[in-house]
Amino acid sequence: METRSAVLTLVTVVTLVMLVRAVVAVADGDFGTVARQVGVGGIVLAFGVALYRNWESVG
């Protein structure tokens, strides 16, 4: 697996973990945590996708 694909895989895994944490927080009724997990997860996902798409120009 090349580094570019590994980065995208890692970003996807981190985003999914944050999504699971948000679902658990919804079940507990902690909506502040939900907002934080969705916000940070969205930033991580956006950064990872942008890095993947612009890999050649960054490296």
Backbone hydrogen bonds, N-H to C=O, Kabsch-Sander energy under -0.5 kcal/mol:
donor,donor_aa,acceptor,acceptor_aa,energy
6,A,2,E,-2.0
7,V,3,T,-2.5
8,L,4,R,-1.8
9,T,5,S,-2.4
10,L,6,A,-2.5
11,V,7,V,-2.5
12,T,8,L,-2.3
13,V,9,T,-2.4
14,V,10,L,-2.5
15,T,11,V,-2.4
16,L,12,T,-2.4
17,V,13,V,-2.3
18,M,14,V,-2.1
19,L,15,T,-2.0
20,V,16,L,-2.4
21,R,17,V,-2.3
22,A,18,M,-1.9
23,V,19,L,-2.2
24,V,20,V,-2.4
25,A,21,R,-2.1
26,V,22,A,-2.1
27,A,23,V,-2.0
28,D,24,V,-1.5
29,G,25,A,-0.8
29,G,26,V,-0.8
30,D,25,A,-2.4
31,F,29,G,-1.2
34,V,30,D,-1.4
35,A,31,F,-2.1
36,R,32,G,-2.0
37,Q,33,T,-2.8
38,V,34,V,-2.6
39,G,35,A,-2.5
40,V,36,R,-2.7
41,G,37,Q,-2.3
42,G,38,V,-2.2
43,I,39,G,-1.9
44,V,40,V,-2.6
45,L,41,G,-2.5
46,A,42,G,-2.5
47,F,43,I,-2.6
48,G,44,V,-2.5
49,V,45,L,-2.6
50,A,46,A,-2.3
51,L,47,F,-2.5
52,Y,48,G,-2.4
53,R,49,V,-2.5
54,N,50,A,-2.0
55,W,52,Y,-1.0
58,V,54,N,-1.8
59,G,55,W,-2.4
